[in-house]
């Protein structure tokens, strides 16, 4: 993949990671509010787990793209 294309994908991947962090924070707050009310937070916790799993996929993809960029710009010895 070309450097330009990889950088484009990396930019999008970074945005997905940032969006995911906001979603995680929001869901954690939802779990906290449900617990404070004394209600059963199980469903909210399950959703949080799913968001955490998706976030890890996004982070892993971002990391691979960052490594690709480094590989593309690293001078050959």
The 8 nearest C-alpha neighbors of each residue, nearest first, counted from 0:
[[1, 5, 4, 2, 3, 67, 71, 68],
 [2, 0, 4, 3, 5, 71, 6, 68],
 [1, 3, 5, 4, 6, 71, 68, 0],
 [4, 2, 6, 1, 5, 7, 0, 8],
 [3, 5, 7, 1, 6, 2, 8, 0],
 [4, 6, 2, 8, 7, 3, 9, 1],
 [7, 5, 9, 3, 8, 4, 2, 10],
 [6, 8, 4, 10, 5, 9, 3, 11],
 [9, 7, 5, 11, 10, 6, 12, 4],
 [10, 8, 6, 12, 7, 11, 64, 5],
 [9, 11, 13, 7, 8, 12, 6, 14],
 [10, 12, 14, 8, 9, 13, 15, 7],
 [13, 11, 9, 15, 61, 14, 10, 8],
 [12, 14, 16, 10, 11, 15, 9, 17],
 [13, 15, 17, 11, 12, 16, 18, 10],
 [16, 14, 12, 18, 13, 17, 19, 11],
 [17, 15, 19, 13, 14, 18, 57, 58],
 [16, 18, 14, 20, 19, 15, 13, 21],
 [19, 17, 15, 21, 20, 16, 14, 22],
 [18, 20, 16, 22, 17, 21, 54, 15],
 [21, 19, 23, 17, 22, 18, 24, 16],
 [20, 22, 24, 18, 19, 23, 25, 17],
 [23, 21, 19, 25, 20, 24, 26, 18],
 [24, 22, 20, 26, 25, 21, 27, 19],
 [25, 23, 27, 21, 22, 26, 28, 20],
 [24, 26, 22, 28, 23, 27, 21, 29],
 [27, 25, 29, 23, 28, 24, 47, 22],
 [28, 26, 30, 24, 29, 25, 23, 31],
 [27, 29, 31, 25, 26, 30, 32, 24],
 [28, 30, 26, 32, 27, 31, 33, 25],
 [29, 31, 27, 33, 28, 32, 43, 40],
 [30, 32, 28, 34, 29, 33, 35, 27],
 [33, 31, 35, 29, 34, 30, 28, 36],
 [34, 32, 30, 36, 35, 31, 38, 40],
 [33, 35, 37, 31, 36, 32, 38, 40],
 [36, 34, 32, 37, 33, 31, 38, 30],
 [37, 35, 33, 34, 38, 32, 31, 39],
 [36, 38, 34, 35, 33, 39, 40, 32],
 [39, 37, 36, 33, 34, 40, 35, 32],
 [38, 40, 41, 37, 34, 33, 42, 43],
 [41, 39, 43, 42, 33, 30, 44, 34],
 [42, 40, 44, 43, 39, 45, 30, 46],
 [43, 41, 45, 44, 40, 46, 39, 47],
 [42, 44, 46, 40, 45, 41, 30, 47],
 [45, 43, 47, 41, 46, 42, 40, 48],
 [46, 44, 48, 42, 47, 43, 41, 49],
 [45, 47, 49, 43, 48, 44, 50, 42],
 [48, 46, 44, 50, 45, 49, 26, 51],
 [49, 47, 51, 45, 46, 50, 44, 52],
 [48, 50, 46, 52, 51, 47, 53, 45],
 [49, 51, 47, 53, 52, 48, 54, 46],
 [52, 50, 54, 48, 49, 53, 47, 55],
 [53, 51, 49, 55, 54, 50, 48, 56],
 [54, 52, 50, 56, 55, 51, 49, 57],
 [53, 55, 51, 57, 56, 52, 19, 50],
 [54, 56, 58, 52, 57, 53, 59, 51],
 [55, 57, 53, 59, 54, 58, 60, 52],
 [58, 56, 54, 60, 55, 59, 16, 61],
 [59, 57, 55, 61, 60, 56, 62, 54],
 [58, 60, 62, 56, 61, 57, 55, 63],
 [59, 61, 63, 57, 62, 58, 56, 64],
 [62, 60, 58, 64, 12, 59, 63, 57],
 [61, 63, 65, 59, 60, 64, 58, 66],
 [64, 62, 66, 60, 65, 61, 67, 59],
 [65, 63, 67, 61, 66, 62, 9, 68],
 [66, 64, 62, 68, 67, 63, 61, 69],
 [65, 67, 69, 63, 64, 68, 70, 62],
 [68, 66, 64, 70, 65, 69, 71, 63],
 [69, 67, 71, 65, 70, 66, 72, 64],
 [70, 68, 66, 72, 67, 71, 73, 65],
 [69, 71, 67, 73, 68, 72, 66, 74],
 [72, 70, 68, 69, 73, 67, 2, 1],
 [73, 71, 69, 70, 74, 68, 2, 67],
 [74, 72, 70, 69, 71, 75, 68, 76],
 [75, 73, 72, 76, 71, 70, 69, 68],
 [74, 76, 73, 72, 70, 71, 69, 68],
 [75, 74, 73, 72, 70, 71, 69, 68]]
